[in-house]
Amino acid sequence: MEVFIDSEQPYRDLKRAAQAFSKAIFLFEGETESVRFLDKAEYQSGTVSVVLHFNCEFLLLCL
């Protein structure tokens, strides 16, 4: 998926978004422990993009 940011400072905004997503946690109904949304988010300066590595446990709980 590609998302293009209409921003005067896309570098700063992409890095902030990556940091926010990497800290997000969820507590699913019926579960006792929260689960991280992402394993990590990597900002790639050469292509000015962010690669998101989703947490497998989170994805399985979404099914």
PDB file of N, CA, C and O in Angstrom:
ATOM      1  N   MET A   1       0.845  -1.153   0.000  1.00  0.00           N
ATOM      2  CA  MET A   1       0.000   0.000   0.000  1.00  0.00           C
ATOM      3  C   MET A   1       0.903   1.232   0.000  1.00  0.00           C
ATOM      4  O   MET A   1       1.893   1.277   0.730  1.00  0.00           O
ATOM      5  N   GLU A   2       0.572   2.207  -0.798  1.00  0.00           N
ATOM      6  CA  GLU A   2       1.322   3.450  -0.835  1.00  0.00           C
ATOM      7  C   GLU A   2       0.423   4.599  -0.410  1.00  0.00           C
ATOM      8  O   GLU A   2      -0.713   4.723  -0.869  1.00  0.00           O
ATOM      9  N   VAL A   3       0.944   5.424   0.462  1.00  0.00           N
ATOM     10  CA  VAL A   3       0.224   6.603   0.927  1.00  0.00           C
ATOM     11  C   VAL A   3       1.138   7.798   0.717  1.00  0.00           C
ATOM     12  O   VAL A   3       2.310   7.766   1.092  1.00  0.00           O
ATOM     13  N   PHE A   4       0.610   8.833   0.127  1.00  0.00           N
ATOM     14  CA  PHE A   4       1.399  10.031  -0.123  1.00  0.00           C
ATOM     15  C   PHE A   4       0.919  11.139   0.800  1.00  0.00           C
ATOM     16  O   PHE A   4      -0.276  11.429   0.869  1.00  0.00           O
ATOM     17  N   ILE A   5       1.846  11.746   1.499  1.00  0.00           N
ATOM     18  CA  ILE A   5       1.517  12.787   2.464  1.00  0.00           C
ATOM     19  C   ILE A   5       1.665  14.152   1.812  1.00  0.00           C
ATOM     20  O   ILE A   5       2.721  14.487   1.274  1.00  0.00           O
ATOM     21  N   ASP A   6       0.596  14.935   1.868  1.00  0.00           N
ATOM     22  CA  ASP A   6       0.632  16.309   1.379  1.00  0.00           C
ATOM     23  C   ASP A   6       1.080  17.178   2.549  1.00  0.00           C
ATOM     24  O   ASP A   6       0.262  17.634   3.347  1.00  0.00           O
ATOM     25  N   SER A   7       2.375  17.399   2.638  1.00  0.00           N
ATOM     26  CA  SER A   7       2.934  18.089   3.788  1.00  0.00           C
ATOM     27  C   SER A   7       4.145  18.910   3.366  1.00  0.00           C
ATOM     28  O   SER A   7       4.839  18.579   2.405  1.00  0.00           O
ATOM     29  N   GLU A   8       4.378  19.977   4.101  1.00  0.00           N
ATOM     30  CA  GLU A   8       5.574  20.773   3.851  1.00  0.00           C
ATOM     31  C   GLU A   8       6.820  20.063   4.357  1.00  0.00           C
ATOM     32  O   GLU A   8       7.920  20.318   3.868  1.00  0.00           O
ATOM     33  N   GLN A   9       6.659  19.173   5.336  1.00  0.00           N
ATOM     34  CA  GLN A   9       7.778  18.425   5.897  1.00  0.00           C
ATOM     35  C   GLN A   9       7.434  16.937   5.983  1.00  0.00           C
ATOM     36  O   GLN A   9       7.221  16.416   7.078  1.00  0.00           O
ATOM     37  N   PRO A  10       7.376  16.249   4.841  1.00  0.00           N
ATOM     38  CA  PRO A  10       6.986  14.831   4.862  1.00  0.00           C
ATOM     39  C   PRO A  10       7.951  13.961   5.656  1.00  0.00           C
ATOM     40  O   PRO A  10       7.529  12.979   6.267  1.00  0.00           O
ATOM     41  N   TYR A  11       9.237  14.300   5.660  1.00  0.00           N
ATOM     42  CA  TYR A  11      10.215  13.525   6.427  1.00  0.00           C
ATOM     43  C   TYR A  11       9.823  13.497   7.900  1.00  0.00           C
ATOM     44  O   TYR A  11       9.744  12.428   8.506  1.00  0.00           O
ATOM     45  N   ARG A  12       9.577  14.671   8.472  1.00  0.00           N
ATOM     46  CA  ARG A  12       9.203  14.777   9.884  1.00  0.00           C
ATOM     47  C   ARG A  12       7.883  14.057  10.150  1.00  0.00           C
ATOM     48  O   ARG A  12       7.763  13.319  11.128  1.00  0.00           O
ATOM     49  N   ASP A  13       6.902  14.267   9.289  1.00  0.00           N
ATOM     50  CA  ASP A  13       5.575  13.687   9.502  1.00  0.00           C
ATOM     51  C   ASP A  13       5.584  12.167   9.388  1.00  0.00           C
ATOM     52  O   ASP A  13       4.909  11.492  10.165  1.00  0.00           O
ATOM     53  N   LEU A  14       6.332  11.617   8.439  1.00  0.00           N
ATOM     54  CA  LEU A  14       6.420  10.164   8.304  1.00  0.00           C
ATOM     55  C   LEU A  14       7.124   9.546   9.508  1.00  0.00           C
ATOM     56  O   LEU A  14       6.706   8.495   9.995  1.00  0.00           O
ATOM     57  N   LYS A  15       8.177  10.180   9.987  1.00  0.00           N
ATOM     58  CA  LYS A  15       8.880   9.660  11.162  1.00  0.00           C
ATOM     59  C   LYS A  15       7.972   9.679  12.390  1.00  0.00           C
ATOM     60  O   LYS A  15       7.974   8.729  13.172  1.00  0.00           O
ATOM     61  N   ARG A  16       7.204  10.739  12.566  1.00  0.00           N
ATOM     62  CA  ARG A  16       6.282  10.821  13.705  1.00  0.00           C
ATOM     63  C   ARG A  16       5.197   9.754  13.611  1.00  0.00           C
ATOM     64  O   ARG A  16       4.846   9.129  14.612  1.00  0.00           O
ATOM     65  N   ALA A  17       4.672   9.549  12.417  1.00  0.00           N
ATOM     66  CA  ALA A  17       3.640   8.520  12.229  1.00  0.00           C
ATOM     67  C   ALA A  17       4.207   7.138  12.524  1.00  0.00           C
ATOM     68  O   ALA A  17       3.552   6.329  13.180  1.00  0.00           O
ATOM     69  N   ALA A  18       5.408   6.862  12.050  1.00  0.00           N
ATOM     70  CA  ALA A  18       6.041   5.565  12.298  1.00  0.00           C
ATOM     71  C   ALA A  18       6.243   5.344  13.790  1.00  0.00           C
ATOM     72  O   ALA A  18       5.999   4.243  14.285  1.00  0.00           O
ATOM     73  N   GLN A  19       6.680   6.362  14.512  1.00  0.00           N
ATOM     74  CA  GLN A  19       6.881   6.236  15.956  1.00  0.00           C
ATOM     75  C   GLN A  19       5.557   5.997  16.676  1.00  0.00           C
ATOM     76  O   GLN A  19       5.488   5.177  17.591  1.00  0.00           O
ATOM     77  N   ALA A  20       4.516   6.701  16.273  1.00  0.00           N
ATOM     78  CA  ALA A  20       3.209   6.538  16.914  1.00  0.00           C
ATOM     79  C   ALA A  20       2.650   5.138  16.683  1.00  0.00           C
ATOM     80  O   ALA A  20       2.154   4.509  17.618  1.00  0.00           O
ATOM     81  N   PHE A  21       2.723   4.646  15.453  1.00  0.00           N
ATOM     82  CA  PHE A  21       2.213   3.308  15.153  1.00  0.00           C
ATOM     83  C   PHE A  21       3.004   2.233  15.881  1.00  0.00           C
ATOM     84  O   PHE A  21       2.426   1.235  16.310  1.00  0.00           O
ATOM     85  N   SER A  22       4.306   2.413  16.030  1.00  0.00           N
ATOM     86  CA  SER A  22       5.119   1.384  16.672  1.00  0.00           C
ATOM     87  C   SER A  22       4.828   1.277  18.167  1.00  0.00           C
ATOM     88  O   SER A  22       5.172   0.269  18.785  1.00  0.00           O
ATOM     89  N   LYS A  23       4.202   2.294  18.763  1.00  0.00           N
ATOM     90  CA  LYS A  23       3.863   2.269  20.188  1.00  0.00           C
ATOM     91  C   LYS A  23       2.423   1.841  20.451  1.00  0.00           C
ATOM     92  O   LYS A  23       2.050   1.614  21.602  1.00  0.00           O
ATOM     93  N   ALA A  24       1.617   1.728  19.412  1.00  0.00           N
ATOM     94  CA  ALA A  24       0.194   1.412  19.577  1.00  0.00           C
ATOM     95  C   ALA A  24       0.009  -0.014  20.096  1.00  0.00           C
ATOM     96  O   ALA A  24       0.650  -0.947  19.613  1.00  0.00           O
ATOM     97  N   ILE A  25      -0.883  -0.172  21.092  1.00  0.00           N
ATOM     98  CA  ILE A  25      -1.216  -1.494  21.621  1.00  0.00           C
ATOM     99  C   ILE A  25      -2.735  -1.626  21.686  1.00  0.00           C
ATOM    100  O   ILE A  25      -3.459  -0.635  21.782  1.00  0.00           O
ATOM    101  N   PHE A  26      -3.194  -2.864  21.631  1.00  0.00           N
ATOM    102  CA  PHE A  26      -4.624  -3.148  21.650  1.00  0.00           C
ATOM    103  C   PHE A  26      -4.910  -4.225  22.679  1.00  0.00           C
ATOM    104  O   PHE A  26      -4.092  -5.112  22.921  1.00  0.00           O
ATOM    105  N   LEU A  27      -6.079  -4.130  23.277  1.00  0.00           N
ATOM    106  CA  LEU A  27      -6.564  -5.174  24.171  1.00  0.00           C
ATOM    107  C   LEU A  27      -7.865  -5.678  23.575  1.00  0.00           C
ATOM    108  O   LEU A  27      -8.879  -4.981  23.591  1.00  0.00           O
ATOM    109  N   PHE A  28      -7.828  -6.893  23.049  1.00  0.00           N
ATOM    110  CA  PHE A  28      -9.001  -7.476  22.414  1.00  0.00           C
ATOM    111  C   PHE A  28      -9.953  -8.016  23.472  1.00  0.00           C
ATOM    112  O   PHE A  28      -9.530  -8.456  24.541  1.00  0.00           O
ATOM    113  N   GLU A  29     -11.242  -7.976  23.160  1.00  0.00           N
ATOM    114  CA  GLU A  29     -12.261  -8.483  24.070  1.00  0.00           C
ATOM    115  C   GLU A  29     -11.997  -9.957  24.360  1.00  0.00           C
ATOM    116  O   GLU A  29     -11.773 -10.745  23.442  1.00  0.00           O
ATOM    117  N   GLY A  30     -12.025 -10.319  25.624  1.00  0.00           N
ATOM    118  CA  GLY A  30     -11.796 -11.699  26.027  1.00  0.00           C
ATOM    119  C   GLY A  30     -10.330 -12.030  26.263  1.00  0.00           C
ATOM    120  O   GLY A  30     -10.029 -13.110  26.772  1.00  0.00           O
ATOM    121  N   GLU A  31      -9.415 -11.145  25.915  1.00  0.00           N
ATOM    122  CA  GLU A  31      -7.985 -11.364  26.126  1.00  0.00           C
ATOM    123  C   GLU A  31      -7.560 -10.671  27.419  1.00  0.00           C
ATOM    124  O   GLU A  31      -8.162  -9.676  27.823  1.00  0.00           O
ATOM    125  N   THR A  32      -6.524 -11.200  28.063  1.00  0.00           N
ATOM    126  CA  THR A  32      -6.055 -10.608  29.316  1.00  0.00           C
ATOM    127  C   THR A  32      -4.807  -9.751  29.134  1.00  0.00           C
ATOM    128  O   THR A  32      -4.462  -8.962  30.014  1.00  0.00           O
ATOM    129  N   GLU A  33      -4.129  -9.901  28.000  1.00  0.00           N
ATOM    130  CA  GLU A  33      -2.910  -9.130  27.757  1.00  0.00           C
ATOM    131  C   GLU A  33      -3.057  -8.294  26.495  1.00  0.00           C
ATOM    132  O   GLU A  33      -3.666  -8.724  25.516  1.00  0.00           O
ATOM    133  N   SER A  34      -2.494  -7.104  26.531  1.00  0.00           N
ATOM    134  CA  SER A  34      -2.528  -6.246  25.347  1.00  0.00           C
ATOM    135  C   SER A  34      -1.504  -6.739  24.323  1.00  0.00           C
ATOM    136  O   SER A  34      -0.535  -7.416  24.666  1.00  0.00           O
ATOM    137  N   VAL A  35      -1.741  -6.385  23.072  1.00  0.00           N
ATOM    138  CA  VAL A  35      -0.910  -6.837  21.959  1.00  0.00           C
ATOM    139  C   VAL A  35      -0.439  -5.614  21.179  1.00  0.00           C
ATOM    140  O   VAL A  35      -1.209  -4.690  20.919  1.00  0.00           O
ATOM    141  N   ARG A  36       0.829  -5.629  20.815  1.00  0.00           N
ATOM    142  CA  ARG A  36       1.362  -4.540  19.998  1.00  0.00           C
ATOM    143  C   ARG A  36       0.814  -4.641  18.580  1.00  0.00           C
ATOM    144  O   ARG A  36       0.678  -5.735  18.031  1.00  0.00           O
ATOM    145  N   PHE A  37       0.505  -3.495  17.999  1.00  0.00           N
ATOM    146  CA  PHE A  37      -0.003  -3.386  16.632  1.00  0.00           C
ATOM    147  C   PHE A  37       1.096  -3.730  15.621  1.00  0.00           C
ATOM    148  O   PHE A  37       0.853  -4.456  14.657  1.00  0.00           O
ATOM    149  N   LEU A  38       2.287  -3.212  15.844  1.00  0.00           N
ATOM    150  CA  LEU A  38       3.414  -3.432  14.939  1.00  0.00           C
ATOM    151  C   LEU A  38       4.595  -4.022  15.691  1.00  0.00           C
ATOM    152  O   LEU A  38       4.773  -3.783  16.885  1.00  0.00           O
ATOM    153  N   ASP A  39       5.402  -4.801  14.969  1.00  0.00           N
ATOM    154  CA  ASP A  39       6.691  -5.212  15.520  1.00  0.00           C
ATOM    155  C   ASP A  39       7.670  -4.053  15.426  1.00  0.00           C
ATOM    156  O   ASP A  39       8.420  -3.778  16.363  1.00  0.00           O
ATOM    157  N   LYS A  40       7.652  -3.373  14.277  1.00  0.00           N
ATOM    158  CA  LYS A  40       8.489  -2.184  14.119  1.00  0.00           C
ATOM    159  C   LYS A  40       8.041  -1.395  12.901  1.00  0.00           C
ATOM    160  O   LYS A  40       7.343  -1.905  12.024  1.00  0.00           O
ATOM    161  N   ALA A  41       8.456  -0.154  12.872  1.00  0.00           N
ATOM    162  CA  ALA A  41       8.203   0.726  11.734  1.00  0.00           C
ATOM    163  C   ALA A  41       9.547   1.322  11.338  1.00  0.00           C
ATOM    164  O   ALA A  41      10.241   1.909  12.167  1.00  0.00           O
ATOM    165  N   GLU A  42       9.909   1.171  10.080  1.00  0.00           N
ATOM    166  CA  GLU A  42      11.206   1.647   9.606  1.00  0.00           C
ATOM    167  C   GLU A  42      11.028   2.795   8.627  1.00  0.00           C
ATOM    168  O   GLU A  42      10.323   2.664   7.626  1.00  0.00           O
ATOM    169  N   TYR A  43      11.663   3.910   8.916  1.00  0.00           N
ATOM    170  CA  TYR A  43      11.674   5.030   7.974  1.00  0.00           C
ATOM    171  C   TYR A  43      12.851   4.831   7.034  1.00  0.00           C
ATOM    172  O   TYR A  43      13.984   4.646   7.480  1.00  0.00           O
ATOM    173  N   GLN A  44      12.586   4.869   5.733  1.00  0.00           N
ATOM    174  CA  GLN A  44      13.637   4.700   4.730  1.00  0.00           C
ATOM    175  C   GLN A  44      13.874   6.040   4.047  1.00  0.00           C
ATOM    176  O   GLN A  44      13.087   6.477   3.208  1.00  0.00           O
ATOM    177  N   SER A  45      14.971   6.680   4.424  1.00  0.00           N
ATOM    178  CA  SER A  45      15.227   8.037   3.945  1.00  0.00           C
ATOM    179  C   SER A  45      15.490   8.096   2.445  1.00  0.00           C
ATOM    180  O   SER A  45      15.170   9.103   1.814  1.00  0.00           O
ATOM    181  N   GLY A  46      16.060   7.054   1.857  1.00  0.00           N
ATOM    182  CA  GLY A  46      16.351   7.062   0.424  1.00  0.00           C
ATOM    183  C   GLY A  46      15.112   7.176  -0.440  1.00  0.00           C
ATOM    184  O   GLY A  46      15.136   7.819  -1.489  1.00  0.00           O
ATOM    185  N   THR A  47      14.036   6.557  -0.002  1.00  0.00           N
ATOM    186  CA  THR A  47      12.786   6.587  -0.766  1.00  0.00           C
ATOM    187  C   THR A  47      11.714   7.429  -0.078  1.00  0.00           C
ATOM    188  O   THR A  47      10.589   7.526  -0.569  1.00  0.00           O
ATOM    189  N   VAL A  48      12.057   8.031   1.046  1.00  0.00           N
ATOM    190  CA  VAL A  48      11.119   8.814   1.863  1.00  0.00           C
ATOM    191  C   VAL A  48       9.834   8.006   2.063  1.00  0.00           C
ATOM    192  O   VAL A  48       8.745   8.438   1.686  1.00  0.00           O
ATOM    193  N   SER A  49       9.988   6.834   2.659  1.00  0.00           N
ATOM    194  CA  SER A  49       8.842   5.963   2.898  1.00  0.00           C
ATOM    195  C   SER A  49       8.996   5.276   4.249  1.00  0.00           C
ATOM    196  O   SER A  49      10.063   5.300   4.862  1.00  0.00           O
ATOM    197  N   VAL A  50       7.911   4.669   4.695  1.00  0.00           N
ATOM    198  CA  VAL A  50       7.905   3.929   5.949  1.00  0.00           C
ATOM    199  C   VAL A  50       7.468   2.502   5.653  1.00  0.00           C
ATOM    200  O   VAL A  50       6.462   2.282   4.980  1.00  0.00           O
ATOM    201  N   VAL A  51       8.224   1.534   6.157  1.00  0.00           N
ATOM    202  CA  VAL A  51       7.871   0.123   6.023  1.00  0.00           C
ATOM    203  C   VAL A  51       7.338  -0.332   7.376  1.00  0.00           C
ATOM    204  O   VAL A  51       8.021  -0.223   8.394  1.00  0.00           O
ATOM    205  N   LEU A  52       6.107  -0.843   7.373  1.00  0.00           N
ATOM    206  CA  LEU A  52       5.469  -1.300   8.605  1.00  0.00           C
ATOM    207  C   LEU A  52       5.569  -2.816   8.703  1.00  0.00           C
ATOM    208  O   LEU A  52       5.213  -3.523   7.760  1.00  0.00           O
ATOM    209  N   HIS A  53       6.047  -3.320   9.831  1.00  0.00           N
ATOM    210  CA  HIS A  53       6.142  -4.756  10.101  1.00  0.00           C
ATOM    211  C   HIS A  53       5.072  -5.085  11.143  1.00  0.00           C
ATOM    212  O   HIS A  53       5.258  -4.833  12.334  1.00  0.00           O
ATOM    213  N   PHE A  54       3.957  -5.648  10.688  1.00  0.00           N
ATOM    214  CA  PHE A  54       2.842  -5.936  11.583  1.00  0.00           C
ATOM    215  C   PHE A  54       3.167  -7.093  12.513  1.00  0.00           C
ATOM    216  O   PHE A  54       3.886  -8.019  12.137  1.00  0.00           O
ATOM    217  N   ASN A  55       2.638  -7.039  13.718  1.00  0.00           N
ATOM    218  CA  ASN A  55       2.793  -8.089  14.701  1.00  0.00           C
ATOM    219  C   ASN A  55       1.886  -9.254  14.296  1.00  0.00           C
ATOM    220  O   ASN A  55       0.683  -9.066  14.116  1.00  0.00           O
ATOM    221  N   CYS A  56       2.450 -10.441  14.154  1.00  0.00           N
ATOM    222  CA  CYS A  56       1.677 -11.618  13.722  1.00  0.00           C
ATOM    223  C   CYS A  56       0.559 -11.957  14.705  1.00  0.00           C
ATOM    224  O   CYS A  56      -0.536 -12.340  14.292  1.00  0.00           O
ATOM    225  N   GLU A  57       0.826 -11.818  15.992  1.00  0.00           N
ATOM    226  CA  GLU A  57      -0.202 -12.107  16.999  1.00  0.00           C
ATOM    227  C   GLU A  57      -1.392 -11.162  16.839  1.00  0.00           C
ATOM    228  O   GLU A  57      -2.541 -11.588  16.955  1.00  0.00           O
ATOM    229  N   PHE A  58      -1.125  -9.897  16.576  1.00  0.00           N
ATOM    230  CA  PHE A  58      -2.191  -8.920  16.350  1.00  0.00           C
ATOM    231  C   PHE A  58      -3.033  -9.324  15.142  1.00  0.00           C
ATOM    232  O   PHE A  58      -4.262  -9.309  15.204  1.00  0.00           O
ATOM    233  N   LEU A  59      -2.368  -9.687  14.045  1.00  0.00           N
ATOM    234  CA  LEU A  59      -3.094 -10.062  12.828  1.00  0.00           C
ATOM    235  C   LEU A  59      -3.957 -11.300  13.048  1.00  0.00           C
ATOM    236  O   LEU A  59      -5.082 -11.362  12.552  1.00  0.00           O
ATOM    237  N   LEU A  60      -3.448 -12.280  13.782  1.00  0.00           N
ATOM    238  CA  LEU A  60      -4.231 -13.492  14.055  1.00  0.00           C
ATOM    239  C   LEU A  60      -5.455 -13.187  14.913  1.00  0.00           C
ATOM    240  O   LEU A  60      -6.519 -13.772  14.709  1.00  0.00           O
ATOM    241  N   LEU A  61      -5.309 -12.276  15.870  1.00  0.00           N
ATOM    242  CA  LEU A  61      -6.446 -11.916  16.720  1.00  0.00           C
ATOM    243  C   LEU A  61      -7.502 -11.124  15.958  1.00  0.00           C
ATOM    244  O   LEU A  61      -8.654 -11.058  16.384  1.00  0.00           O
ATOM    245  N   CYS A  62      -7.122 -10.528  14.844  1.00  0.00           N
ATOM    246  CA  CYS A  62      -8.079  -9.775  14.023  1.00  0.00           C
ATOM    247  C   CYS A  62      -8.994 -10.696  13.220  1.00  0.00           C
ATOM    248  O   CYS A  62     -10.059 -10.272  12.772  1.00  0.00           O
ATOM    249  N   LEU A  63      -8.590 -11.944  13.036  1.00  0.00           N
ATOM    250  CA  LEU A  63      -9.393 -12.879  12.228  1.00  0.00           C
ATOM    251  C   LEU A  63     -10.666 -13.289  12.924  1.00  0.00           C
ATOM    252  O   LEU A  63     -11.445 -14.069  12.377  1.00  0.00           O
TER     253      LEU A  63
END
